[in-house]
Every structure is written in C-alpha cells, then in structure tokens.
Amino acid sequence: MRKQTVRDIEVRGRRVLVRVDFNVPLEDGRITDDHRIREALTTITYLAEHGAKIILCSHLGRPKGRVDAALRLDQVAERLAALLGRPVRKTADVVGTDAAAAVGAMKPGEVVLLENLRFHAEEEANDPQFARRLAALADVYVNDAFGSAHRAHASTVGVADHLPAVAGFLMEKELTYLGAMLERPTRPFVAILGGKKVSDKIPVIRHLVTKADTLLLGGAMSYTFLQAQGLGIGKSLVEPEMIDLARELMEEARRREVGFELPTDIVVARAPEAGAPRRVVPVDGIPADWFGVDIGPRTRDRFAAIIREAGTVVWNGPMGIFEIEAFAGGTRAVAQAMADAHAVTIVGGGDTASAVDEAGLGERMTHISTGGGASLEFMEGKVLPGVAALDDAAPVGPEDGG
C-alpha cells in the first residue's frame, strides 16, 4: 500500500514532528559515522525551504528508560547544524516545559532536536499518554526513520493516532526500492545472504524462496546448510537445531526450481583471528580442527558470474569475518561484483553496508538501506508497524496512469 509523503501535505507555518534515525555510532563521545544524519537532510531541507517549523526526535543507543549523559544528543545536534548550515536547538528533554518553550518560540524554517526518546521508558512501551504529549508539540507527523519502523513505539506508532502522519523522503525511498524488489523485480532476481546465524535469516530465506530466481548463501550461516548436506565443517560455526530446517529450505528451493548456491570452496584458518595460519580447501575438505572464515576464490567467481547476469540483486550479510583483513576477500568480491553489475543493487543490514562503504563502493550501489532489522523484516514479508501507521496515499486509477 502506497503511503502519503511530505509532498502531499501543506507544511508552511506548521509545526512538523519528524521521527528521524540518528542512532549513530559513538566512540569516546564522538560520532564515527554520520551516514544516518546525512540521509535525513533531504527531508529536513525540504521542510525548511517550505516554511515548516521542524521538530526532530530520535533515539540513541539503549539507555533503557533512564537518562544517560553519554547518550545525550548534543553531539548529534552539532553535527546536524554543521551539515545543514543552520542552527539546531537541542532541548533538555523530549516533553515538558523546555521542549514546549523551544517549540513555542520557533519561526518557520527553524530546527529543534528533542532529547533522546529512550530516556523515557514510555517510548518503547508505546505509552498512550507519552505519545499524546509528544504529538501535542506538533500539527503534522512525518516518519523518516525506516530503521525504527519495525518497532511499535510511541514515536513510530503512537503519535500517528493524534496527527496526520506521512512518510519522509528517506522512508519513501526505502519503501520504493525494497517494495519493488519484492513485488516487481527486474529478473533474474538474485538474493545474497550471509552473516552468522541461520536462525536470524530463516524467515527471510523462506520468503525469498517464493520471490527470487537464485539464492547465494555464504558466511557462517552457510556451514549449517553444508552440514545438512552431510559434509564435515570442522570447527566452523553451526546451529545443530537448524539442520533439519536447512534441509527443508533446500528442498523447497529445489521444488520451486529456485537456484540455491552454497560455497564450493572455503578459506579455513587454525583460529578465527588475525595472523592465524590459513588456506583454501574444497568444501568437502575442511580439516576437523580448522575454522571456516570466508568463501573461497572459486565460490567468489561463481557468485560474481551469477551477479553479472542479474537484473536485481539484494544482499544482506557478509561472506566471512570481514572485520579481519585476511578474511575479507569474499565479502569484497561480492561488493565489487554488485558495483560492476548492470542490475538494480540493494544492500541491507548494518554489517553489509559497513563492508560496502569500507570497500569504497557505496556510491555504486543503487540503494543502501538504513534499516538493519527493519529491512530484514520487510524482506520476510512482514508489515512494519511504523509504516502501517502512516496515512495511505490515494489509489492510483487508470486516469492517473495506473
């Protein structure tokens, strides 16, 4: 279902509450990656140029309903102001006299950032009274935080009960690319899945088997599938309780005539750590006391060949322990193949996005999702609460070109 966006409403002179995702990584109190802040600039700038009074709200970290000085949003406000080229007033709290006074003093085009939403336990509990107080600050609600759209919190769901609720441009972009990927992909549609746990990806695999033409599996999760085929996997990470389900998924793919590609060779190491002895072995030759740490060169070439022929590629989960340079080759090879492809290329998930950025290939992807858990749940076919809460767009009829 299409959702209304900021284009569909009048914002001039109105107080607009915007849920953004400023949950940025911090190190010694400094922002180490401002990607999420930059992604929000399009919506914020649009609202400023159209004369809105912009009230931003976000969470940062997991303070568990208590004030944590290390998780205040002062650093975020400073970085946002520098990126916008205009002042950003940061309030001392989310609701209450300071927030109300700051909003009451606003002029069109000005920006206020409320304090960390999760300093209030009522946020994650979707407390109706807290949602009502938050909504009382504004005339219109905009959700531009796709990364939090899978959470039914006061700032993602509750406020929409009290205000006109529309999508921001980042939310619109996420829904457009991910929705098209699942419902009308340019084929062949190739899905690449990696990461540590099969259990994290089971619902995604189950759904993508009904949508994709080929699935490519790598990373630690692939060892459970290899063991399900009767292969020895040495000391590689495995989820024994998932083996029967892995067999079922491979059988389901075979029945649907969906390609299901597993590694044919593996980089193994004496220990999953930097400096450990390593070598490449065929998938049926993993030594009993070695660890699988990456996909091998033949697998990289095979995956790259499939990616080259694809019309749509979605990727979630690294192919190995990419944080260690010696075990990053497979992940980089997949990133490079996607960058070189003529396909629509979509990257989902924090680790995968980090790997692509570290390889310097982010700008060559069609879309990098800002939502880790949200993009996974979307790929499972779930309705995200934060999306469902937004006002539906008018149906597109034949006279509108639909």
C-alpha positions as CSV (number, residue, x, y, z in Angstrom):
1,M,0.0,0.0,0.0
2,R,1.4,3.4,-1.0
3,K,1.7,6.0,1.7
4,Q,1.3,9.7,1.7
5,T,4.5,11.7,1.8
6,V,5.6,15.3,2.8
7,R,4.7,16.3,-0.8
8,D,1.1,15.5,-0.1
9,I,0.5,17.9,2.8
10,E,0.8,21.6,3.5
11,V,3.6,22.3,5.9
12,R,4.1,26.1,5.7
13,G,3.9,27.7,9.1
14,R,3.0,24.4,10.7
15,R,4.8,22.5,13.4
16,V,6.1,19.3,11.9
17,L,7.3,16.4,14.2
18,V,9.8,14.3,12.3
19,R,10.9,10.9,13.6
20,V,14.5,10.5,12.3
21,D,17.1,7.8,12.9
22,F,20.0,9.5,14.5
23,N,21.2,6.3,16.3
24,V,24.8,6.9,15.1
25,P,27.9,5.1,16.4
26,L,29.9,6.9,19.0
27,E,33.5,6.5,20.2
28,D,34.7,8.5,23.2
29,G,31.7,10.7,22.8
30,R,32.4,11.4,19.1
31,I,30.3,10.4,16.1
32,T,32.3,8.0,14.0
33,D,29.8,7.7,11.1
34,D,27.2,10.4,10.3
35,H,25.6,8.4,7.4
36,R,22.2,8.3,9.1
37,I,22.2,12.1,9.8
38,R,23.1,12.8,6.2
39,E,20.3,10.6,5.0
40,A,17.8,12.7,6.8
41,L,18.9,16.0,5.2
42,T,16.7,15.8,2.2
43,T,13.5,15.8,4.2
44,I,14.7,18.4,6.7
45,T,15.9,20.7,4.0
46,Y,12.6,20.3,2.1
47,L,10.6,21.2,5.2
48,A,12.8,24.2,6.0
49,E,12.5,25.5,2.4
50,H,8.7,25.2,2.6
51,G,8.5,27.2,5.8
52,A,7.8,24.4,8.3
53,K,8.8,24.5,12.0
54,I,10.8,21.3,12.2
55,I,10.8,19.3,15.4
56,L,13.1,16.3,15.2
57,C,13.0,13.3,17.5
58,S,15.3,10.2,17.7
59,H,16.7,7.6,20.0
60,L,20.4,6.9,20.5
61,G,21.7,3.7,22.0
62,R,19.9,1.7,24.6
63,P,19.6,3.8,27.8
64,K,16.7,1.6,29.0
65,G,14.3,4.4,30.1
66,R,16.9,6.2,32.1
67,V,18.9,9.4,31.5
68,D,22.5,8.5,30.4
69,A,24.7,11.6,29.9
70,A,26.8,9.7,27.4
71,L,23.8,9.2,25.1
72,R,22.5,12.8,25.1
73,L,22.0,14.2,21.6
74,D,24.2,17.3,21.9
75,Q,26.9,15.8,19.5
76,V,24.2,14.9,17.0
77,A,22.7,18.5,17.1
78,E,26.2,19.9,16.5
79,R,26.9,17.7,13.5
80,L,23.4,18.2,12.1
81,A,23.8,22.0,12.4
82,A,27.1,21.8,10.5
83,L,25.6,19.7,7.7
84,L,22.5,21.9,7.4
85,G,24.4,25.2,7.6
86,R,21.7,26.5,10.1
87,P,21.3,26.5,13.9
88,V,19.8,23.5,15.6
89,R,18.4,24.0,19.1
90,K,18.7,20.9,21.3
91,T,16.2,20.6,24.1
92,A,16.9,19.3,27.6
93,D,14.0,16.7,27.4
94,V,11.6,15.1,25.0
95,V,8.4,16.5,26.5
96,G,7.8,19.1,29.2
97,T,8.3,22.8,29.8
98,D,11.7,23.1,28.0
99,A,10.5,21.3,24.9
100,A,7.2,23.2,24.8
101,A,9.0,26.6,25.2
102,A,11.6,25.8,22.5
103,V,8.8,24.8,20.0
104,G,6.7,27.8,21.0
105,A,9.5,30.2,20.2
106,M,10.1,28.7,16.7
107,K,9.9,30.6,13.5
108,P,9.3,29.0,10.0
109,G,12.4,27.2,8.8
110,E,13.9,26.7,12.2
111,V,15.0,23.3,13.6
112,V,14.7,21.9,17.1
113,L,16.0,18.5,18.2
114,L,14.4,16.9,21.2
115,E,16.4,14.9,23.7
116,N,16.9,11.1,23.4
117,L,13.5,9.5,23.2
118,R,14.6,6.4,25.0
119,F,15.4,8.3,28.2
120,H,11.7,7.7,28.7
121,A,10.6,4.0,29.2
122,E,7.2,5.1,27.9
123,E,8.7,5.5,24.4
124,E,9.4,1.7,23.9
125,A,6.2,0.8,25.7
126,N,4.2,3.0,23.3
127,D,2.6,4.6,26.3
128,P,-0.6,6.4,25.1
129,Q,-0.1,9.4,27.4
130,F,3.5,9.9,26.3
131,A,2.5,9.6,22.7
132,R,-0.2,12.2,23.3
133,R,2.2,14.6,24.9
134,L,4.7,14.2,22.1
135,A,2.1,14.7,19.5
136,A,0.9,17.9,21.3
137,L,4.1,19.6,20.2
138,A,3.1,19.5,16.5
139,D,0.4,19.8,13.9
140,V,1.8,17.1,11.5
141,Y,3.9,14.0,11.9
142,V,6.5,12.7,9.4
143,N,8.2,9.4,9.8
144,D,11.6,9.3,8.1
145,A,13.2,6.6,10.3
146,F,12.9,3.4,8.4
147,G,15.5,1.8,10.7
148,S,12.9,2.0,13.5
149,A,9.8,1.3,11.5
150,H,9.7,-2.3,12.7
151,R,9.2,-1.1,16.3
152,A,5.8,-0.2,17.6
153,H,7.0,2.7,19.8
154,A,5.3,5.9,20.9
155,S,7.3,7.9,18.3
156,T,6.8,5.5,15.4
157,V,3.1,4.4,16.0
158,G,1.5,6.2,19.0
159,V,1.8,9.8,17.7
160,A,0.1,8.8,14.4
161,D,-3.1,8.3,16.3
162,H,-3.2,12.0,17.0
163,L,-1.7,13.7,13.9
164,P,-1.8,13.5,10.1
165,A,1.0,11.0,9.5
166,V,3.1,10.8,6.3
167,A,6.4,9.5,5.1
168,G,9.6,11.5,4.7
169,F,11.8,11.1,1.6
170,L,14.1,8.5,3.1
171,M,11.2,6.4,4.2
172,E,9.7,6.8,0.7
173,K,12.9,5.7,-0.9
174,E,13.3,2.6,1.3
175,L,9.7,1.5,0.6
176,T,10.1,2.2,-3.1
177,Y,13.3,0.2,-3.6
178,L,12.5,-2.7,-1.2
179,G,8.9,-2.9,-2.3
180,A,9.8,-3.0,-6.0
181,M,12.5,-5.6,-5.2
182,L,9.9,-8.0,-3.7
183,E,6.9,-7.2,-5.9
184,R,8.2,-6.4,-9.4
185,P,11.9,-7.1,-9.6
186,T,13.8,-6.9,-12.9
187,R,14.8,-10.5,-13.4
188,P,16.8,-12.6,-12.8
189,F,16.3,-11.7,-9.2
190,V,19.3,-12.8,-7.1
191,A,19.3,-12.7,-3.3
192,I,22.6,-13.0,-1.4
193,L,22.5,-13.9,2.3
194,G,25.4,-14.2,4.8
195,G,26.2,-13.4,8.4
196,K,26.5,-15.6,11.4
197,K,23.2,-17.2,12.2
198,V,20.7,-19.2,10.1
199,S,18.1,-18.6,12.7
200,D,18.3,-14.8,12.0
201,K,17.6,-15.4,8.3
202,I,15.2,-18.3,8.3
203,P,12.0,-16.2,7.7
204,V,13.9,-14.2,5.0
205,I,15.0,-17.3,3.2
206,R,11.6,-18.8,3.4
207,H,10.0,-15.7,1.9
208,L,12.7,-15.1,-0.8
209,V,12.4,-18.7,-2.0
210,T,9.0,-17.7,-3.2
211,K,10.3,-14.5,-4.9
212,A,13.9,-14.9,-6.1
213,D,15.3,-16.8,-9.0
214,T,18.6,-17.6,-7.2
215,L,19.8,-17.5,-3.6
216,L,23.5,-17.3,-2.9
217,L,24.5,-18.3,0.7
218,G,27.8,-17.5,2.3
219,G,29.1,-16.5,5.7
220,A,28.9,-18.6,8.9
221,M,25.3,-19.4,8.2
222,S,26.3,-21.5,5.2
223,Y,28.0,-24.1,7.3
224,T,24.7,-25.3,8.8
225,F,23.5,-25.9,5.2
226,L,26.7,-27.7,4.3
227,Q,26.4,-29.9,7.3
228,A,22.8,-30.6,6.3
229,Q,24.2,-32.0,3.1
230,G,26.3,-34.4,5.1
231,L,29.6,-32.5,4.8
232,G,32.2,-32.1,7.6
233,I,32.6,-28.5,8.6
234,G,35.4,-28.7,11.1
235,K,35.1,-26.2,14.0
236,S,33.1,-23.8,11.8
237,L,30.1,-22.1,13.4
238,V,27.0,-24.3,13.1
239,E,23.5,-24.3,14.5
240,P,22.6,-28.0,15.0
241,E,19.0,-27.3,15.8
242,M,18.6,-25.6,12.4
243,I,19.9,-28.6,10.3
244,D,16.5,-30.2,9.6
245,L,15.1,-26.8,8.7
246,A,18.0,-26.1,6.4
247,R,17.2,-29.4,4.6
248,E,13.6,-28.3,4.2
249,L,14.6,-25.0,2.8
250,M,16.9,-26.5,0.2
251,E,14.2,-29.0,-0.7
252,E,11.7,-26.1,-1.1
253,A,14.1,-24.3,-3.4
254,R,14.5,-27.4,-5.5
255,R,10.8,-27.9,-5.7
256,R,10.2,-24.4,-6.9
257,E,13.2,-24.6,-9.3
258,V,15.0,-21.7,-7.5
259,G,18.8,-21.8,-7.7
260,F,20.3,-22.4,-4.2
261,E,24.1,-21.8,-4.3
262,L,26.4,-22.8,-1.4
263,P,30.2,-22.3,-1.3
264,T,32.2,-24.9,-3.2
265,D,35.5,-23.9,-1.6
266,I,36.3,-22.3,1.7
267,V,39.0,-20.2,3.3
268,V,39.9,-22.0,6.6
269,A,42.1,-20.9,9.5
270,R,43.6,-22.5,12.6
271,A,41.7,-19.9,14.6
272,P,39.2,-17.2,13.7
273,E,41.7,-14.4,14.4
274,A,44.2,-12.2,12.7
275,G,47.5,-13.8,12.0
276,A,46.3,-17.4,12.2
277,P,47.5,-19.8,9.6
278,R,45.0,-20.1,6.7
279,R,44.5,-21.9,3.4
280,V,41.8,-22.6,0.8
281,V,40.2,-26.1,0.7
282,P,37.3,-27.6,-1.3
283,V,34.0,-27.6,0.6
284,D,34.4,-31.4,1.3
285,G,37.9,-31.0,2.6
286,I,37.6,-28.8,5.7
287,P,40.0,-30.1,8.3
288,A,38.4,-31.3,11.5
289,D,40.3,-28.8,13.7
290,W,40.1,-25.7,11.4
291,F,37.5,-22.9,11.1
292,G,35.7,-21.7,8.0
293,V,36.3,-18.0,7.8
294,D,35.4,-16.9,4.3
295,I,34.2,-18.1,0.9
296,G,37.0,-19.3,-1.4
297,P,38.1,-17.9,-4.8
298,R,36.1,-20.4,-6.9
299,T,32.9,-19.5,-5.0
300,R,33.7,-15.8,-5.4
301,D,34.0,-16.3,-9.2
302,R,30.8,-18.3,-9.3
303,F,28.8,-15.8,-7.3
304,A,30.2,-12.9,-9.4
305,A,29.1,-14.6,-12.6
306,I,25.6,-15.0,-11.3
307,I,25.5,-11.4,-10.1
308,R,26.7,-10.2,-13.6
309,E,23.7,-11.8,-15.2
310,A,21.2,-10.5,-12.7
311,G,18.5,-7.8,-13.1
312,T,18.0,-7.2,-9.4
313,V,20.4,-8.1,-6.6
314,V,19.7,-7.8,-2.8
315,W,22.5,-8.5,-0.3
316,N,22.3,-8.9,3.5
317,G,25.1,-10.4,5.5
318,P,28.9,-10.7,4.9
319,M,30.6,-13.7,3.3
320,G,33.1,-14.1,6.1
321,I,34.8,-12.5,9.1
322,F,35.2,-9.3,7.1
323,E,36.4,-7.3,10.1
324,I,39.7,-9.2,9.8
325,E,41.6,-8.2,6.7
326,A,42.8,-11.7,5.8
327,F,39.1,-13.0,5.8
328,A,37.5,-10.1,4.0
329,G,38.2,-11.2,0.4
330,G,34.8,-12.9,-0.2
331,T,32.8,-10.0,1.1
332,R,34.8,-7.6,-1.0
333,A,34.4,-9.7,-4.1
334,V,30.6,-9.7,-3.8
335,A,30.6,-6.0,-3.2
336,Q,32.8,-5.4,-6.3
337,A,30.6,-7.7,-8.4
338,M,27.5,-5.8,-7.4
339,A,29.2,-2.5,-8.1
340,D,30.2,-3.7,-11.6
341,A,26.7,-5.2,-12.4
342,H,24.1,-3.5,-14.6
343,A,21.4,-4.6,-12.1
344,V,19.4,-2.8,-9.5
345,T,21.6,-3.4,-6.5
346,I,20.2,-3.1,-2.9
347,V,22.3,-3.5,0.3
348,G,20.5,-4.2,3.6
349,G,21.9,-4.5,7.1
350,G,24.5,-2.7,9.1
351,D,27.4,-5.0,8.7
352,T,26.9,-5.3,4.9
353,A,26.5,-1.6,4.5
354,S,29.7,-1.1,6.5
355,A,31.6,-3.6,4.4
356,V,30.5,-1.8,1.2
357,D,31.4,1.6,2.5
358,E,34.8,0.3,3.7
359,A,35.4,-1.0,0.2
360,G,34.7,2.4,-1.2
361,L,31.8,1.1,-3.3
362,G,28.8,2.6,-1.5
363,E,28.1,5.2,-4.2
364,R,28.0,2.5,-6.9
365,M,25.1,0.7,-5.3
366,T,21.5,1.6,-6.3
367,H,20.3,1.7,-2.7
368,I,21.9,1.1,0.7
369,S,19.1,0.6,3.3
370,T,19.4,2.4,6.6
371,G,17.4,-0.3,8.4
372,G,19.1,-3.4,9.6
373,G,16.3,-5.2,11.5
374,A,13.6,-3.3,9.5
375,S,15.0,-4.3,6.1
376,L,15.2,-7.9,7.3
377,E,11.6,-7.9,8.5
378,F,10.5,-6.2,5.3
379,M,12.2,-9.0,3.3
380,E,10.3,-11.5,5.4
381,G,7.1,-10.0,4.0
382,K,6.1,-8.5,7.3
383,V,4.0,-5.3,7.6
384,L,6.1,-2.9,9.6
385,P,4.2,-1.1,12.4
386,G,5.8,2.3,11.7
387,V,4.8,2.0,8.0
388,A,1.2,0.7,8.7
389,A,0.6,3.7,11.0
390,L,1.1,6.2,8.1
391,D,-1.8,7.6,6.1
392,D,-2.4,5.8,2.8
393,A,-2.0,7.5,-0.5
394,A,-5.0,7.8,-2.8
395,P,-5.4,4.8,-5.0
396,V,-3.9,5.2,-8.5
397,G,-6.6,4.7,-11.1
398,P,-6.5,4.3,-14.9
399,E,-6.8,8.0,-15.4
400,D,-3.6,8.5,-13.4
401,G,-1.6,6.1,-15.5
402,G,-2.1,3.1,-13.1
